[in-house]
Amino acid sequence: QMQLVESGGGSVLPGGSLGLSCVASGRTFTHYGVGWFRQAPGKEREFVAFVGWNGQLTDYADSVKGRFTISRDNAENTVYLQLNSLKPEDTAVYYCAADAHVYKLVAAKPDSYKHWGQGTQVTVSS
């Protein structure tokens, strides 16, 4: 069973930056696609970003394009999400998710992922 642990969340001012990490253990991470999702209070979980197994293929929600960057280091079993130019509407719990069979066309659907982390809180407020 794969375990995913997110870290790096916190509180920042609008326009600030944060770097999130998702560390995998329990299974070889190399051939898993990984997505980041977020969920704000009272809202459904929404897709943020996706990275394919080798880091070459990425995809982003329109709301974060140009501000967030996803990357991975398979040697470290880690996927990163750099959050720049943060806005109050980015406030949410951020989750990483992994699956050996996910691909770009279905990467935005939470049901495409078998393994989930516990989440890390990101708060953007003045």
C-alpha positions in Angstrom: 0.0 0.0 0.0 1.3 3.4 -0.9 1.3 6.2 1.7 1.4 9.9 0.7 2.3 12.7 3.0 1.9 16.3 2.1 3.8 19.2 3.7 4.6 22.8 3.1 1.3 24.4 3.7 0.9 27.6 5.8 -0.5 31.1 5.9 0.6 33.8 3.5 -0.4 37.2 2.3 -2.0 37.7 -1.1 0.7 37.7 -3.7 2.9 35.4 -1.6 4.4 32.0 -2.4 4.4 28.5 -0.9 6.1 25.2 -1.9 4.2 22.0 -1.2 5.7 18.6 -1.2 4.1 15.1 -1.5 6.4 12.3 -0.3 5.4 8.7 -1.2 6.4 5.5 0.6 5.5 1.9 0.6 5.7 1.4 -3.2 8.0 2.5 -6.0 6.7 5.9 -7.1 8.3 6.0 -10.5 5.4 4.7 -12.7 2.6 6.6 -10.9 0.8 9.6 -12.2 0.3 12.2 -9.5 -2.3 14.9 -9.1 -2.9 17.8 -6.7 -6.4 18.7 -5.7 -7.8 21.2 -3.2 -10.9 21.5 -1.2 -12.2 24.7 0.4 -14.8 24.7 3.2 -18.3 24.0 1.8 -17.0 23.2 -1.7 -16.2 20.1 -3.7 -12.7 18.9 -4.1 -11.3 20.4 -7.3 -8.4 19.5 -9.6 -5.3 21.7 -9.4 -2.4 20.0 -11.4 -1.2 16.7 -12.7 2.2 15.3 -13.6 2.9 12.1 -15.5 5.2 9.4 -14.4 8.4 10.9 -15.9 7.6 14.5 -15.2 7.4 15.4 -18.9 3.6 15.7 -19.1 1.8 18.2 -17.0 -1.7 19.7 -16.8 -3.2 22.5 -14.8 -6.6 23.9 -13.9 -7.3 27.2 -15.7 -7.5 29.0 -12.4 -3.9 28.2 -11.5 -2.1 28.3 -14.9 0.8 30.6 -14.9 0.9 30.7 -11.1 1.4 27.1 -10.0 4.1 24.7 -11.1 4.1 20.9 -10.6 7.3 18.8 -10.8 8.6 15.6 -9.5 11.8 13.9 -8.4 11.4 10.1 -8.7 14.7 9.4 -7.0 13.3 11.2 -3.9 9.8 9.8 -4.3 8.5 13.3 -4.2 6.2 15.5 -6.2 6.2 19.3 -5.7 3.7 22.0 -6.2 5.1 25.6 -6.3 2.3 28.1 -5.6 3.1 31.7 -6.6 1.0 34.9 -6.8 -1.4 33.4 -4.3 -4.9 34.8 -4.0 -7.5 34.5 -1.2 -9.5 32.1 -3.4 -6.6 29.7 -3.3 -7.3 29.0 0.4 -8.0 25.3 0.8 -6.7 22.0 2.0 -4.4 20.7 -0.7 -4.2 17.0 -1.3 -1.9 14.9 -3.5 -3.1 11.7 -5.1 -1.4 8.9 -7.1 -2.4 6.1 -9.3 -0.5 3.7 -11.6 -3.2 4.0 -14.3 -4.1 7.6 -14.4 -3.5 9.5 -17.6 -4.0 13.1 -18.7 -7.5 12.8 -20.1 -8.9 11.6 -16.7 -6.4 13.3 -14.4 -8.9 15.9 -13.3 -11.3 13.4 -11.8 -10.7 12.4 -8.2 -12.1 8.9 -8.9 -9.0 8.3 -11.1 -6.7 8.0 -8.1 -6.4 5.2 -5.7 -4.0 6.7 -3.2 -4.5 9.9 -1.3 -2.6 11.9 1.3 -4.2 13.6 4.4 -3.8 17.1 3.0 -2.0 20.3 4.0 -3.8 23.6 4.7 -3.0 26.7 2.6 -4.5 30.0 3.8 -4.1 33.2 1.9 -5.3 36.2 3.8 -4.4 39.8 4.5 
